[in-house]
Amino acid sequence: MTSLIIRPYSPADLESCRMLWVELTQRHREIYEDPTIGGDDPGRYFDQHLAQVGAERIWVAECAGQVVGLFGLIVQEEQEQAEVEPVVVGSAYRGQGIGRELLQRAIAEAAALGVRFLSIKAVARNVEVIRFYYQVGFRTLGEIEMFMELRPAEFSSWKPGPEIFGCAFDY
């Protein structure tokens, strides 16, 4: 692989980042077997994320002049806590260490801001990513998000899943 550069987001990265967001959405559609996730134009959710987080809190991974990954850092006002959201690496570039480098940069950026707690989320079925985050050092459970489906969707296909504290969950 040619040299990888992780740099701050610039407006010229917009389309590339939208496409990465589409890839992330497609991955979620696949693992949940639900083609409706993200709606008809999932790339527009990057625009919403950009507006929420701010361009100064998004970094991209560039390889041979092409944006191949990104991460965002959502910093709470008091800077005691921050969340890495999202981490995306283009499917053609996965397995090459880019995700690890993105996360190492996210950790360094949060540390430089004086953040005490850095969190990251993964959808429950993305076991591969959960294991990856664990390997990188995210080993403390700070919150467990639970929900119930009140209006079952046409493509809803929950699987029996992990047990935590004696409670069996679907995922």
GUROVEX-594189 format. One record per residue (C-alpha): residue in one letter; chain; y negated, x negated, z. Coordinates in Angstrom, 1 decimal, always signed. Each point is the difference from the previous one (the first is absolute). Last residue first. Layout:
! residues N
<node residuo="a" cadena="A" y="Y" x="X" z="Z"/>
...
This chain:
! residues 171
<node residuo="y" cadena="A" y="+8.5" x="+29.5" z="+18.3"/>
<node residuo="d" cadena="A" y="+2.0" x="+2.2" z="+2.4"/>
<node residuo="f" cadena="A" y="-0.1" x="-0.9" z="+3.7"/>
<node residuo="a" cadena="A" y="+2.6" x="-0.3" z="+2.7"/>
<node residuo="c" cadena="A" y="-1.4" x="-0.3" z="+3.5"/>
<node residuo="g" cadena="A" y="+1.8" x="-2.3" z="+2.5"/>
<node residuo="f" cadena="A" y="-3.1" x="-2.2" z="+0.5"/>
<node residuo="i" cadena="A" y="-0.3" x="-0.5" z="-3.8"/>
<node residuo="e" cadena="A" y="+2.8" x="+1.0" z="-2.4"/>
<node residuo="p" cadena="A" y="-0.4" x="-0.8" z="-3.6"/>
<node residuo="g" cadena="A" y="+0.7" x="+2.3" z="-2.9"/>
<node residuo="p" cadena="A" y="+1.5" x="+3.2" z="-1.3"/>
<node residuo="k" cadena="A" y="-1.4" x="+0.4" z="-3.5"/>
<node residuo="w" cadena="A" y="-2.8" x="+2.3" z="-1.0"/>
<node residuo="s" cadena="A" y="+0.0" x="+1.4" z="-3.6"/>
<node residuo="s" cadena="A" y="-3.1" x="+2.0" z="-0.7"/>
<node residuo="f" cadena="A" y="-0.4" x="+0.4" z="-3.8"/>
<node residuo="e" cadena="A" y="-1.1" x="+3.6" z="-0.1"/>
<node residuo="a" cadena="A" y="-2.2" x="-0.4" z="+3.1"/>
<node residuo="p" cadena="A" y="+0.8" x="+1.4" z="+3.4"/>
<node residuo="r" cadena="A" y="-3.1" x="+1.6" z="+1.6"/>
<node residuo="l" cadena="A" y="-0.1" x="-0.9" z="+3.7"/>
<node residuo="e" cadena="A" y="+1.5" x="-3.5" z="-0.4"/>
<node residuo="m" cadena="A" y="-0.1" x="-1.6" z="+3.4"/>
<node residuo="f" cadena="A" y="-1.7" x="-3.2" z="+1.0"/>
<node residuo="m" cadena="A" y="+0.5" x="-3.2" z="+2.0"/>
<node residuo="e" cadena="A" y="-2.1" x="-3.1" z="+0.1"/>
<node residuo="i" cadena="A" y="+1.3" x="-2.7" z="+2.4"/>
<node residuo="e" cadena="A" y="-2.7" x="-2.1" z="+1.5"/>
<node residuo="g" cadena="A" y="-0.4" x="-3.6" z="+1.2"/>
<node residuo="l" cadena="A" y="+3.5" x="-1.3" z="-0.8"/>
<node residuo="t" cadena="A" y="+0.0" x="-3.7" z="+0.3"/>
<node residuo="r" cadena="A" y="+1.7" x="-2.3" z="-2.5"/>
<node residuo="f" cadena="A" y="-2.5" x="-0.5" z="-2.8"/>
<node residuo="g" cadena="A" y="+0.7" x="-3.7" z="-0.5"/>
<node residuo="v" cadena="A" y="+0.6" x="-0.7" z="-3.7"/>
<node residuo="q" cadena="A" y="+3.7" x="+0.6" z="+0.4"/>
<node residuo="y" cadena="A" y="-0.8" x="+3.5" z="+1.5"/>
<node residuo="y" cadena="A" y="-2.3" x="+0.8" z="-2.9"/>
<node residuo="f" cadena="A" y="+2.8" x="-0.9" z="-2.4"/>
<node residuo="r" cadena="A" y="+2.6" x="+2.1" z="+1.9"/>
<node residuo="i" cadena="A" y="-2.4" x="+3.0" z="-0.2"/>
<node residuo="v" cadena="A" y="-0.6" x="-0.7" z="-3.7"/>
<node residuo="e" cadena="A" y="+3.8" x="+0.0" z="-0.8"/>
<node residuo="v" cadena="A" y="+0.5" x="+3.1" z="+2.2"/>
<node residuo="n" cadena="A" y="-2.5" x="+2.0" z="-2.1"/>
<node residuo="r" cadena="A" y="+1.3" x="+3.4" z="+1.2"/>
<node residuo="a" cadena="A" y="-2.4" x="+0.2" z="+3.0"/>
<node residuo="v" cadena="A" y="-3.1" x="-0.6" z="-2.1"/>
<node residuo="a" cadena="A" y="-1.5" x="-3.2" z="+1.2"/>
<node residuo="k" cadena="A" y="-2.9" x="-0.6" z="+2.3"/>
<node residuo="i" cadena="A" y="-1.9" x="-3.1" z="+1.1"/>
<node residuo="s" cadena="A" y="-1.8" x="-0.9" z="+3.2"/>
<node residuo="l" cadena="A" y="-2.2" x="-2.8" z="+1.2"/>
<node residuo="f" cadena="A" y="-0.9" x="+0.0" z="+3.7"/>
<node residuo="r" cadena="A" y="-2.6" x="-2.4" z="+1.5"/>
<node residuo="v" cadena="A" y="-2.5" x="-0.3" z="-2.9"/>
<node residuo="g" cadena="A" y="-2.4" x="-2.9" z="+0.3"/>
<node residuo="l" cadena="A" y="-1.3" x="+0.2" z="-3.5"/>
<node residuo="a" cadena="A" y="+1.6" x="-3.4" z="-0.9"/>
<node residuo="a" cadena="A" y="+3.3" x="+1.4" z="+1.4"/>
<node residuo="a" cadena="A" y="-0.2" x="+3.0" z="-2.4"/>
<node residuo="e" cadena="A" y="-0.6" x="-2.3" z="-3.0"/>
<node residuo="a" cadena="A" y="+2.8" x="-2.3" z="+1.0"/>
<node residuo="i" cadena="A" y="+2.5" x="+2.9" z="+0.4"/>
<node residuo="a" cadena="A" y="-1.1" x="+1.5" z="-3.4"/>
<node residuo="r" cadena="A" y="+0.4" x="-3.5" z="-1.6"/>
<node residuo="q" cadena="A" y="+3.5" x="-0.3" z="+1.4"/>
<node residuo="l" cadena="A" y="+0.7" x="+3.5" z="-1.2"/>
<node residuo="l" cadena="A" y="-1.1" x="-0.8" z="-3.6"/>
<node residuo="e" cadena="A" y="+2.0" x="-3.3" z="+0.1"/>
<node residuo="r" cadena="A" y="+3.2" x="+1.9" z="+1.1"/>
<node residuo="g" cadena="A" y="-0.6" x="+2.6" z="-2.7"/>
<node residuo="i" cadena="A" y="-0.3" x="-2.7" z="-2.6"/>
<node residuo="g" cadena="A" y="+3.2" x="-1.8" z="+1.0"/>
<node residuo="q" cadena="A" y="+1.7" x="+0.3" z="-3.4"/>
<node residuo="g" cadena="A" y="+2.2" x="+3.0" z="+0.8"/>
<node residuo="r" cadena="A" y="-2.3" x="+2.5" z="-1.7"/>
<node residuo="y" cadena="A" y="-2.0" x="-1.1" z="-3.0"/>
<node residuo="a" cadena="A" y="+1.2" x="+2.4" z="-2.7"/>
<node residuo="s" cadena="A" y="-0.3" x="+2.9" z="+2.5"/>
<node residuo="g" cadena="A" y="-3.7" x="-0.6" z="+0.7"/>
<node residuo="v" cadena="A" y="-0.6" x="-1.0" z="+3.6"/>
<node residuo="v" cadena="A" y="-1.6" x="+2.5" z="+2.3"/>
<node residuo="v" cadena="A" y="-1.0" x="-0.2" z="+3.7"/>
<node residuo="p" cadena="A" y="-1.9" x="+3.0" z="+1.0"/>
<node residuo="e" cadena="A" y="-1.5" x="+0.3" z="+2.6"/>
<node residuo="v" cadena="A" y="+0.0" x="-2.9" z="+2.6"/>
<node residuo="e" cadena="A" y="-1.3" x="+1.6" z="+3.1"/>
<node residuo="a" cadena="A" y="-2.6" x="-1.3" z="+2.4"/>
<node residuo="q" cadena="A" y="-0.5" x="+0.2" z="+3.8"/>
<node residuo="e" cadena="A" y="-2.5" x="-1.4" z="+2.5"/>
<node residuo="q" cadena="A" y="-2.7" x="-0.1" z="-2.7"/>
<node residuo="e" cadena="A" y="-2.1" x="+2.5" z="+2.0"/>
<node residuo="e" cadena="A" y="-0.6" x="+2.0" z="-3.2"/>
<node residuo="q" cadena="A" y="+3.7" x="-0.1" z="-1.1"/>
<node residuo="v" cadena="A" y="+0.8" x="-2.3" z="-2.9"/>
<node residuo="i" cadena="A" y="+2.0" x="+1.3" z="-2.9"/>
<node residuo="l" cadena="A" y="+1.3" x="-3.0" z="-2.0"/>
<node residuo="g" cadena="A" y="+1.1" x="+0.5" z="-3.5"/>
<node residuo="f" cadena="A" y="+2.6" x="-1.9" z="-2.0"/>
<node residuo="l" cadena="A" y="+0.5" x="-0.7" z="-3.7"/>
<node residuo="g" cadena="A" y="+2.5" x="-1.2" z="-2.5"/>
<node residuo="v" cadena="A" y="+0.4" x="-1.3" z="-3.6"/>
<node residuo="v" cadena="A" y="-3.6" x="-0.3" z="-1.2"/>
<node residuo="q" cadena="A" y="+0.3" x="-2.1" z="-3.2"/>
<node residuo="g" cadena="A" y="-1.9" x="-3.2" z="-0.7"/>
<node residuo="a" cadena="A" y="+3.2" x="-2.2" z="+0.1"/>
<node residuo="c" cadena="A" y="+0.9" x="+1.5" z="+3.4"/>
<node residuo="e" cadena="A" y="-2.5" x="+2.0" z="+2.0"/>
<node residuo="a" cadena="A" y="+0.7" x="+1.5" z="+3.4"/>
<node residuo="v" cadena="A" y="-2.7" x="+2.4" z="+1.0"/>
<node residuo="w" cadena="A" y="-2.0" x="+0.5" z="+3.2"/>
<node residuo="i" cadena="A" y="-1.6" x="+3.2" z="+1.4"/>
<node residuo="r" cadena="A" y="-2.2" x="+0.2" z="+3.1"/>
<node residuo="e" cadena="A" y="-3.3" x="-0.9" z="-1.7"/>
<node residuo="a" cadena="A" y="+0.6" x="+2.7" z="-2.6"/>
<node residuo="g" cadena="A" y="-0.3" x="+2.7" z="+2.7"/>
<node residuo="v" cadena="A" y="+2.7" x="+1.6" z="+2.0"/>
<node residuo="q" cadena="A" y="-0.8" x="+3.7" z="-0.7"/>
<node residuo="a" cadena="A" y="-1.5" x="-0.3" z="-3.4"/>
<node residuo="l" cadena="A" y="+2.7" x="-2.4" z="-1.2"/>
<node residuo="h" cadena="A" y="+2.7" x="+2.3" z="+1.4"/>
<node residuo="q" cadena="A" y="-1.5" x="+2.9" z="-1.9"/>
<node residuo="d" cadena="A" y="-0.1" x="-2.1" z="-3.2"/>
<node residuo="f" cadena="A" y="+3.6" x="-1.1" z="+0.6"/>
<node residuo="y" cadena="A" y="+0.9" x="+3.7" z="+0.3"/>
<node residuo="r" cadena="A" y="-1.2" x="+0.4" z="-3.5"/>
<node residuo="g" cadena="A" y="+3.0" x="-1.9" z="-1.2"/>
<node residuo="p" cadena="A" y="+2.3" x="+2.8" z="+1.1"/>
<node residuo="d" cadena="A" y="-1.1" x="+2.3" z="-2.9"/>
<node residuo="d" cadena="A" y="+2.3" x="+3.0" z="-0.3"/>
<node residuo="g" cadena="A" y="+0.8" x="+0.2" z="+3.7"/>
<node residuo="g" cadena="A" y="+0.7" x="-2.9" z="+2.4"/>
<node residuo="i" cadena="A" y="+3.5" x="+1.2" z="+0.9"/>
<node residuo="t" cadena="A" y="+1.1" x="+2.8" z="-2.5"/>
<node residuo="p" cadena="A" y="+2.9" x="-2.0" z="-1.4"/>
<node residuo="d" cadena="A" y="+2.0" x="+0.3" z="+3.2"/>
<node residuo="e" cadena="A" y="+3.2" x="-2.0" z="+0.4"/>
<node residuo="y" cadena="A" y="-1.3" x="-1.5" z="+3.2"/>
<node residuo="i" cadena="A" y="+0.8" x="-3.5" z="-1.0"/>
<node residuo="e" cadena="A" y="-1.0" x="+0.5" z="-3.6"/>
<node residuo="r" cadena="A" y="-3.2" x="+1.9" z="+0.6"/>
<node residuo="h" cadena="A" y="-1.0" x="-2.7" z="+2.6"/>
<node residuo="r" cadena="A" y="+0.6" x="-2.7" z="-2.6"/>
<node residuo="q" cadena="A" y="-2.1" x="+2.0" z="-2.5"/>
<node residuo="t" cadena="A" y="-2.8" x="+0.2" z="+2.5"/>
<node residuo="l" cadena="A" y="+0.0" x="-3.8" z="+0.4"/>
<node residuo="e" cadena="A" y="+0.1" x="-0.5" z="-3.7"/>
<node residuo="v" cadena="A" y="-3.0" x="+2.4" z="-0.5"/>
<node residuo="w" cadena="A" y="-1.9" x="-1.9" z="+2.7"/>
<node residuo="l" cadena="A" y="+0.7" x="-3.2" z="-1.9"/>
<node residuo="m" cadena="A" y="-1.4" x="+1.7" z="-3.1"/>
<node residuo="r" cadena="A" y="-3.2" x="+1.0" z="+1.9"/>
<node residuo="c" cadena="A" y="-0.3" x="-3.6" z="+1.2"/>
<node residuo="s" cadena="A" y="+0.1" x="-1.3" z="-3.6"/>
<node residuo="e" cadena="A" y="-2.5" x="+2.6" z="-1.1"/>
<node residuo="l" cadena="A" y="-2.5" x="-0.9" z="+2.8"/>
<node residuo="d" cadena="A" y="+0.3" x="-3.8" z="-0.1"/>
<node residuo="a" cadena="A" y="-3.3" x="-0.5" z="-1.9"/>
<node residuo="p" cadena="A" y="-1.7" x="+1.5" z="+3.0"/>
<node residuo="s" cadena="A" y="+1.0" x="-3.0" z="+2.1"/>
<node residuo="y" cadena="A" y="+2.6" x="-0.3" z="+2.7"/>
<node residuo="p" cadena="A" y="+0.0" x="-3.1" z="+2.2"/>
<node residuo="r" cadena="A" y="+2.4" x="-2.8" z="-1.0"/>
<node residuo="i" cadena="A" y="+3.6" x="-1.0" z="+0.3"/>
<node residuo="i" cadena="A" y="+0.8" x="-2.5" z="-2.7"/>
<node residuo="l" cadena="A" y="+3.6" x="-0.7" z="-1.2"/>
<node residuo="s" cadena="A" y="+0.8" x="-3.1" z="-2.0"/>
<node residuo="t" cadena="A" y="+2.3" x="+0.5" z="-2.9"/>
<node residuo="m" cadena="A" y="+3.5" x="+1.3" z="+0.8"/>
